[in-house]
C-alpha cells in the first residue's frame, strides 16, 4: 500500500500521494482559491497550451506570474501542452503538425500559426512561476501504429534533452537558489509497447530528472484503464522518483494507480462530473472509516434524479462544506434551475471526495 512522503517545491511542501484538479486556464471552474483550500487541495495543474493563448504570456508576466494572477499561493504544476496540441491535431490535422523542432499549430478561430518548441515550453513555464515544470512530449493514443509510437519515443527523448538543457541554462542565468528552484519532470511515452516504454524510460533516466509522468492516453478506446501498461511504466522508474499519472481522475482508477505506486494525479474529470450532475460517494462497504480498501470504492449520485426532490439528508459520511450545509434536495433544485451556485457546491463536494479518497487509501 502507498505510504506518505514529502516533495519540496518553491511554494510549499507537498504530502504525497495527492490529487490535483486541472486549473487549465488558471482557474478551477466555479471555485476560488479559498474554496480550494477548504477542499484540502494542495496543488493545481495549469496548461501552457491554453495560457499562452488566453490571457497570453505577456499578461501573466506583467501581473506577476500565475500565483499572483490567480491568487493561489500554493504549488502549481504546469503541463507542457503536448497532450492538448496532439489532441487538437488528431481531431483536425489541418490545425497543426509536429516536427523535430517542435509543434506548429493554430486555433480553429485564427489563421495565426504558433510554434511551441521544447525550449519555448520551458521558458514559458518558468516565466509563469511554475513549481513543477513538465517537459514537452510527443503524445500518442494507445491505438496508434508501432511506427508512430517509435517516432513519439524518439522525439520525446530528443525534446527532453532540449528541455533539460534549457532548464539548466535558465537556472544558471537567473541564479536560482536551491529552495527557489522548481522541479523538472519528464514524460514516458511508448504506447502499448513494453519495448518502447522501456527505451523511453531508460533514456530519460540517463538524462536525469526530478520526477516522471506516465504519458499517452491512460484509457483504451472503450474507456477502460490501461492497467498493465500503466503499471509496467511505473515499474520502469525507481521508486525514489515521484511519478505523475497524467489524466487519471476517475476515482476507482486513482485507487488502482495508487496501488501501482503512482504519487500524483491530475484530471478535469471530477470537476466536470460535478457540473454535469454526477456526485462521488463511497460505497457503503468502503466508507473512509473502513479498514478494508477495494479498487471499486466509489459509486455515484445522479443529482437530477427525481428521488432527490425531497431528500433532506446529504451524501453519507461526507464532511465537506457543501454536505454540512445543504441537502441533496437543495442541490437537486439548483441543478434543475441551472443555477451557478450548484456548480460551486457540487465541485466542492467532488474535490473534497478526491482528497478524502487519496488520504483514506494511504492510511
N, C-alpha and C positions, 0 to 999 in steps of 0.2 A: 504494500500500500504506500502511496505517495506520502512523504513526510515534509513538514515545513522547512524552508530555508530562506535566506535573505539575498536580495540583489540590490546593491547600492548604485543609485543613479543621481545625477546632479540635483534633482528636485525631490529627493527623498529616498527612503528605503522601502523596497517592495517585498512584501511577505509572499513567498511562493508556496503553492501554486495560486494563480488568480485568473479571474475572468475580466476582460476589458471590453466595454462597449465601443462600437465604432462611432466616433465623432467625425465623420468623413469630411464635412465642410467646416470643421471647427466647433460643431455642436452635436450633442446627443439630442436628437429631435424631441422637443417639448419639455426638456429639462434644463435647469440652470446648474451652475457649479455647486450651489448649496444642496440641491436635490441629490446630486451625485454623491456628495459626502455622506448624506443621510442614508444612502443605499450601500455604504461601505465600499464604494468604488475607489480603488487605489490609483488607477491609471486609465487613460483613454487612448484610442488609436485614431490618428488623423491621417489624411491621404494627400500626398504630394500632387498626384494627377489632378485632383479636383481643386485643391487650394491654389495651385499656380494659375488656375483659370478664374476662380471666384474665392476670395476677393482679389487675388493676384498677389504675387510675391512682394512687389513694391509696397503695397498697402500693409501687409503683415510686418515688413521691416520697419516702416515708418511708425507703426503703432507698437513697436517694442517686442515683436515675436508672438508666438502662439499663446504662451501663458498669459501675457498681459492682455492680448487681444480678446481671449475667451474668458478671462478672469478665472482660469483654472491653474492654480499654482502647485499642482501635484504633477507626477510624471506624465509625460506624453511620449508615445511611440508614434513615429511617422512611417507609414507604408510608402515604399518607393514609387508606387504607381504602376508597376509592371503588370500586375494582375488586371487592373482596370483597363489599361491600354490594350492588353491582349484580348480581353472580353469585348471591347469596342470593335477591334479589328475582326475578331472571329464572327461577330454578328454582321459586320459590313466591311469587307476587305477594301472597299473604296475609301474608307476613312483613315487608312494608315498602312504602314509597312515596317518591318524590322530588318535591321542590317547589323553588321559587325560594330558599326559606330554607335548605334542606339535605336531609338524608336521615333519614327516620324508619324504624327497623327494630326487630325483636325477634327474639331467638333462638328456635329451634324448641322449646326446652325451657323457655321462660319467657314469661309474659304481660307482663312489664315492657317498655315501649317506651323506646327510646334515640334521642335526636336528635343527629345529627352534622352540625354546620354548618361552613362554611369556617373561621370564626373559632375554633370549638372544636377543629377538627383541628389548626390551627396552635398553639393554646395547649397541647394535649396533647403534640405533637411536641417543642416547645421545653422543656416541663417534663420530658420524658424525657431531654433532653440530646442530641438528635439532631445529627449533623454536617451532614447534608443533609436538609432538610425538603421534602416534596413537597406541592404544592397539592392540595386536594380537587378531583376532577374527576368528570364525568358519563361513565362508561364505557359503551360500546355494543359490540355484536357487529357484525361486518362485514356480516351478512345483514339487519340491521335496515333499516326503510324510510328514505327520504330525509328525511321529515318528522321522524322520531325523531333522525336524525343531526344535523339542523339544531337541534333542541331541545337536544341534547347539547352542541353547539358554543356555543350562546348561553349556556347555564348554566355551562359550563366557563369561558368568558371572564369572566362575571359573578362566579363563585366565585373565580377567580384574582385579580380586583381586590380582593375582600374579604380573601383570604389575604395578599396583598401589604400591604394596609393594616394588618391585624392584626399581621403580622410586624414591620413598621416600628414600630408602636406599642409592642410588647413590647421590641424592641431599644432604643428610646428610653427606656422606663421602667426597664429593667434596666441601662442604660448599658454595654452590651457593647462591649468593645474590638474593634478590627479582627481581631485574631488569635483571639478567642474567639467571634466571630460566625459562626454556621452559614450555609450556603448555602441558597438557596431556588430550587427547580426548579418549573417549570410543565409541564403535560401537554398535548400537542397531540392533539385529537380530530378527528373528521370522517369516521369510517368509511372507505369506499372512494371517497368523493367528493373529487376533487382541488380542486374549488371550495371545499368546506367546510374541507378541510385547510389550504388557503392562508388562508382567512378567519381560522381559529383561530390559526395561526402568526403572521400579521401583527398581530393584536390583542394577542397575548401579548408579542410583541416590543416593541410600543408601551408596554405596562405596565412591562416591564423585569424580567428575572430573571437569576440567576446561571447557569442551565442549563435544559435542557428534556428532555422524555421523550416517546417515542412512546406514544400512548395507544390503548386498544382491544385486542381480541384480536389477537395477531400471526399467527394461523393461520386458514385458511378452515375450512369445515365438514368437509373431508376431511383436515385436519391438515397442509396444505401452507403453507409460509411465504408471507405476502403480500408478496413481494419488491418488486413495483412500488410499492405504497402505502408500504411502509416506506422505500424509497429516496427516493421523492418527498418524504416528510415530512422526512427528513434534509436534503435539498437546500433546503428552505424556511428552515432555520435556519443563519445564518452559521457558518462552521467554527470561529470562535474560541470559540463556546459549546459546552461539553461536552454530550453527548446520551446519554440512557439508553434502551436498548431494553428496556422493561419486559416481563418474562415470556419473554424469548428465552433458552433454555438448552440446546436440542438442539445438540450440538457443531457439526455441519455448518451449522446456521442461524446460529450465532455467527460462524463464519468468513465467511459471506455478508454479515452485517451489519457486521462489521469492515471489509470491503472497501467498504461503502457509507459508512463514516465514523463509525459509532457508537463511543462511548468506554466505556460501562459497560453491563453485562449482569447481570440477576438472574433467578433461576429456582429452583424447588424440584425441577426435573426430574432433575438429576444425582444428588442425594441420594436421591430416590425410586427412581430406576432402580437405584441401588446396593442399596438394601434389598430390591428385588424380584428381584435376581439378574442384572442387566444391567451388565456392566463395560465401560468405554470403552477402546478401543485404537486406536492409529494404524494405518491400513492400511500394509502393508509398503512400498509405494512412496512413502509420505508420512510417514516417520518424522521425529521432531523435528529430526534432524541433516540432513535433506534440504533442499536449496535450493529445490526446486520446491514451490509452495503451490497446492493444489487446493481446491475448495469441498467435495468429498466426501473428507475426510481421515480420517474416523472410521468404525470398524466396532465390533462388539460381541462380547463373550464372554458366553455364557449359562451361568453357573456351575453350574446344576443339571444340565447335560448329562452323561450317563454317561461321555463320553470323558475327563472330567477326574478320574475316580475315582483314577487312579494317576499323574497328571501331576506330575512333580517340579518342573518349571520354573514361572516366574511370567509375568506379562504382558511381552511383548517390549519392550525399550527403555524400561522404566519403572523409575525410581529412587525411587519413593515408599517410605515406611517399611513399608507393607504388603508390597510386592513384594520388598523387600530381605530380609524376614524370614519370609515364608510362601509356601508353594507353592499352586498352583491346586488341587491335591488337598486340601490342608487347608481352603481356602475352600469347596470343594465339600462337604466333610464338615460344616463348620459350618453351611452353608446347609441341608443335608438334615436336620440335627437341630434346626434353627431356634434356634440359639444366638445370643444378643445380641452376642457378640464378632464374628460375621460382619457385622452391621450397621455396627459401628465400622470394621472393616478395609476393607470394601467402600466405605464412604463416604469414607474417607481416600484410597483409590485414585482414585475418580471426581473428587473435588475437586482432587487433585494433577494429574490429567489435564487438567482445565479450565484451571488456571493455566498448565500447560505448553503447552496449545494456544494460548492467547492470546499467550503470550510467543514461541512459535515463528512465529506468523503475522506478528508485528510486527518480527522480526529483519531 
